[in-house]
Amino acid sequence: MSNGYGHDGGLTTPWLATRLGVQPSVVEGRRRAGELLGLRREGERDYWYPAWQWDADGAPRPVVSRMIQVAREHGISNDRLGELLVRKSGMTSGRRVLDDLIEGRDEAVLAAVRSAAP
């Protein structure tokens, strides 16, 4: 089942907390601080943390916190940011902003977030 944010992998707050070996409140604190992107899926109570936030070694990608900060500075909600990531990154390209994020094109990601400001 697709989650609507371009990737099926991810964990809820309790599962992520277990995986990280911390209390769920620590995960929530990191989300509120803008270190992790937690999204609400329709009909679910817990936040969902997409797997693309972490690199191959399990560390959060540095661009994630920068992306969240830029989104907040420009009045973009987390849900809107999730939608933005699956949007095409160019007029003629089939690439998504999420593809740029995964491939390390941080400046392209941040530029896309800035351009989506209301």
C-alpha positions as CSV (number, residue, x, y, z in Angstrom):
1,M,0.0,0.0,0.0
2,S,1.4,3.4,-1.0
3,N,1.6,6.1,1.6
4,G,1.2,9.0,-0.9
5,Y,4.7,10.3,-0.1
6,G,6.6,8.5,-2.8
7,H,8.0,5.7,-0.8
8,D,6.5,2.8,1.0
9,G,9.2,2.3,3.6
10,G,9.0,4.0,7.0
11,L,8.3,3.6,10.6
12,T,5.8,4.9,13.1
13,T,7.0,6.7,16.2
14,P,6.9,3.7,18.5
15,W,8.7,1.5,15.9
16,L,11.3,4.1,15.2
17,A,11.9,4.6,18.9
18,T,12.4,0.9,19.4
19,R,14.8,0.8,16.4
20,L,16.8,3.7,17.8
21,G,16.7,2.3,21.4
22,V,15.1,5.5,22.8
23,Q,11.7,6.4,24.3
24,P,9.0,7.6,21.8
25,S,9.2,11.1,23.5
26,V,12.8,11.4,22.2
27,V,11.6,10.7,18.6
28,E,8.8,13.2,19.0
29,G,11.3,15.8,20.4
30,R,13.5,15.3,17.3
31,R,10.5,15.8,15.1
32,R,9.4,19.0,16.9
33,A,13.0,20.2,16.7
34,G,13.1,19.8,13.0
35,E,15.7,17.0,13.0
36,L,13.3,14.4,11.5
37,L,10.3,14.6,9.2
38,G,7.2,13.0,10.7
39,L,4.1,12.9,8.6
40,R,0.5,12.1,9.5
41,R,-1.1,9.5,7.3
42,E,-4.9,9.7,6.9
43,G,-6.7,7.9,9.6
44,E,-3.6,7.2,11.7
45,R,-2.8,8.6,15.1
46,D,1.0,8.1,15.1
47,Y,3.4,10.0,13.0
48,W,5.1,8.1,10.2
49,Y,8.8,8.7,9.4
50,P,9.7,7.9,5.8
51,A,12.8,5.7,5.4
52,W,14.5,8.0,2.8
53,Q,15.5,10.3,5.7
54,W,18.3,7.9,6.6
55,D,21.4,7.1,4.6
56,A,22.8,3.6,4.1
57,D,24.5,3.7,7.5
58,G,21.3,4.6,9.3
59,A,22.2,8.2,10.0
60,P,19.8,11.0,9.2
61,R,20.7,12.7,6.0
62,P,22.0,16.2,6.8
63,V,19.7,17.8,4.2
64,V,16.6,16.6,6.1
65,S,17.0,19.1,9.0
66,R,18.0,21.9,6.6
67,M,15.0,21.1,4.4
68,I,12.6,21.2,7.3
69,Q,14.2,24.5,8.5
70,V,13.7,26.1,5.1
71,A,10.2,24.8,4.9
72,R,9.3,26.3,8.3
73,E,10.9,29.6,7.4
74,H,8.7,29.7,4.3
75,G,5.5,28.7,6.0
76,I,5.3,25.2,4.5
77,S,3.7,22.5,6.7
78,N,5.2,19.0,7.1
79,D,2.3,17.6,5.1
80,R,2.9,20.1,2.3
81,L,6.6,19.3,2.4
82,G,5.8,15.5,2.0
83,E,3.7,16.4,-1.0
84,L,6.4,18.6,-2.5
85,L,8.9,15.8,-2.3
86,V,6.9,13.7,-4.8
87,R,6.4,16.6,-7.2
88,K,8.5,16.7,-10.4
89,S,11.7,18.6,-9.9
90,G,11.7,20.2,-13.3
91,M,9.4,21.2,-16.2
92,T,10.6,18.5,-18.6
93,S,12.1,15.9,-16.2
94,G,10.4,12.9,-14.8
95,R,12.5,13.3,-11.7
96,R,11.0,14.1,-8.3
97,V,12.4,16.3,-5.6
98,L,12.7,13.1,-3.6
99,D,15.0,11.7,-6.2
100,D,17.2,14.7,-5.8
101,L,17.2,14.2,-2.1
102,I,18.2,10.6,-2.3
103,E,20.9,11.3,-4.8
104,G,22.5,14.0,-2.7
105,R,21.4,17.0,-4.8
106,D,20.8,19.1,-1.6
107,E,20.8,22.5,-3.2
108,A,18.1,21.4,-5.8
109,V,16.0,20.1,-2.9
110,L,16.3,23.3,-0.9
111,A,15.6,25.4,-4.0
112,A,12.4,23.4,-4.6
113,V,11.3,24.0,-1.1
114,R,11.9,27.7,-1.3
115,S,10.0,27.9,-4.6
116,A,7.0,26.2,-3.0
117,A,6.4,29.0,-0.5
118,P,2.8,30.3,-0.3
